[in-house]
Amino acid sequence: MRLKIVFLICIFGGLRALQEEKRLLVNDPQMMETQIVELQRQVQLLKEEMTKVTQNNNYGTTYTIWGKRICPQLRNTTTLYSGVVAGSFFTETGNGANTLCLPHDPDSVDANFPINHSDGIAHLYGGEYQFSFKNVVYQDDVPCAVCRVTQATSALIIPGKLSCPSGWVKQYQGFLTSNAYNEQKSEYLCLDDNPDFIERSRVNENGKLFHPVITICGTLPCPPYKNGTYVPCSICTA
């Protein structure tokens, strides 16, 4: 859209300039012809640039879908890679605060990497569901996927909504999850409402935990919210 606007501005600007030249060069047809040819050349260059941008695959936006192996089957949405959820152990006070989507085919660091455990290290664990719902049961390991949307430049998580603003595309809907209120803090993540699980283990190994989030009235206005209800969410792109 922005390119179209620039395109039109250039055309109108060129026509305005041409009109000015016409007033100044009424008695010089050769100069008029030169100006027209130049304007046509500029229009053709703009058309070529618009075509390149339209065909270019190196633009768009990305987001992570939590709880699914692949990205939504939507037009212009593709799966960059699928992986496993990883994060901090729910009782450890350090490590990273964000949650990661680790690929299934990790590489190794250089064999000569200067590791010195005496200087301190951080830990990275897998993730587990702490509830049973639809296809998953308590202690199942959590998958994830990183998604790319080519016809978009923004990705937005909207907590409390199952819909997207006008003009936006809903990539998926779900419900908010995090560590439990009496565990270490973690970020709120929008878990897909039809979650998958990783085939391997239902052993209680903990790690990064996924608990459903409920509302607590007080500073949170009720209404419109209701006390003790689960919080929906949606991921939108535009």
Secondary structure as the mmCIF struct_conf table of DSSP 4:
data_model
#
loop_
_struct_conf.conf_type_id
_struct_conf.id
_struct_conf.beg_label_comp_id
_struct_conf.beg_label_asym_id
_struct_conf.beg_label_seq_id
_struct_conf.end_label_comp_id
_struct_conf.end_label_asym_id
_struct_conf.end_label_seq_id
HELX_RH_AL_P HELX_RH_AL_P1 ARG A 2 LEU A 24
TURN_TY1_P TURN_TY1_P1 VAL A 26 ASN A 27
HELX_RH_AL_P HELX_RH_AL_P2 PRO A 29 GLN A 55
BEND BEND1 ASN A 58 ASN A 58
STRN STRN1 THR A 61 TRP A 66
TURN_TY1_P TURN_TY1_P2 GLY A 67 GLY A 67
BEND BEND2 ARG A 69 ILE A 70
TURN_TY1_P TURN_TY1_P3 ARG A 75 ASN A 76
STRN STRN2 THR A 77 GLY A 87
TURN_TY1_P TURN_TY1_P4 PHE A 90 THR A 91
BEND BEND3 THR A 93 THR A 93
BEND BEND4 ASN A 95 ASN A 95
BEND BEND5 ALA A 97 ASN A 98
STRN STRN3 LEU A 100 PRO A 103
BEND BEND6 HIS A 104 ASP A 105
TURN_TY1_P TURN_TY1_P5 ALA A 111 ASN A 112
HELX_RH_3T_P HELX_RH_3T_P1 HIS A 117 ASP A 119
STRN STRN4 TYR A 125 TYR A 129
BEND BEND7 GLN A 130 PHE A 131
STRN STRN5 PHE A 133 PHE A 133
TURN_TY1_P TURN_TY1_P6 LYS A 134 ASN A 135
STRN STRN6 VAL A 136 VAL A 136
TURN_TY1_P TURN_TY1_P7 TYR A 138 GLN A 139
HELX_LH_PP_P HELX_LH_PP_P1 ASP A 140 ASP A 140
STRN STRN7 ASP A 141 ASP A 141
HELX_LH_PP_P HELX_LH_PP_P2 VAL A 142 VAL A 142
STRN STRN8 PRO A 143 VAL A 149
TURN_TY1_P TURN_TY1_P8 THR A 150 GLN A 151
BEND BEND8 THR A 153 THR A 153
STRN STRN9 ALA A 155 PRO A 159
TURN_TY1_P TURN_TY1_P9 GLY A 160 GLY A 160
BEND BEND9 LEU A 162 SER A 163
TURN_TY1_P TURN_TY1_P10 SER A 166 GLY A 167
STRN STRN10 VAL A 169 SER A 178
BEND BEND10 ASN A 179 ASN A 179
TURN_TY1_P TURN_TY1_P11 TYR A 181 ASN A 182
BEND BEND11 GLU A 183 GLU A 183
STRN STRN11 LEU A 189 ASP A 192
BEND BEND12 ASP A 193 ASN A 194
TURN_TY1_P TURN_TY1_P12 GLU A 199 ARG A 200
BEND BEND13 GLY A 207 GLY A 207
STRN STRN12 LYS A 208 PRO A 212
STRN STRN13 ILE A 214 ILE A 214
STRN STRN14 CYS A 217 CYS A 217
TURN_TY1_P TURN_TY1_P13 GLY A 218 THR A 219
STRN STRN15 LEU A 220 LEU A 220
TURN_TY1_P TURN_TY1_P14 CYS A 222 PRO A 224
BEND BEND14 TYR A 225 TYR A 225
TURN_TY1_P TURN_TY1_P15 ASN A 227 GLY A 228
STRN STRN16 TYR A 230 TYR A 230
STRN STRN17 PRO A 232 THR A 237
#
